[in-house]
Amino acid sequence: MQWDQRGAGNTYAVNDPVALASSMTIEQMTSDAEEVVRYLLKQYGKGEIFVRATPREARWAWLLLNGIRNGSTPI
């Protein structure tokens, strides 16, 4: 599966930037990622997933997933 962060990718052109601005926070993007992880784990009945990120997102993805693994980001 490919997942683009909120306000990017295929929905970028159809979203109103002003309306979307209030949801463009680190907290909301983290929550979005956690929701995607939960969905994938449940949908495929797995205990872990493999994440591949572009260099631009790699550090953010690593920090998020490291927090999930260590229990500091609840899922």
Buried (B, 14 or more C-beta within 10 A) or exposed (E): EEEEEBBEEEEEEEEEEEEEEEBEEEEEBBBBBBEBBEEBBEEEEEEEEEBEEEEEBEEBBEEBBEBBEEEEBEE
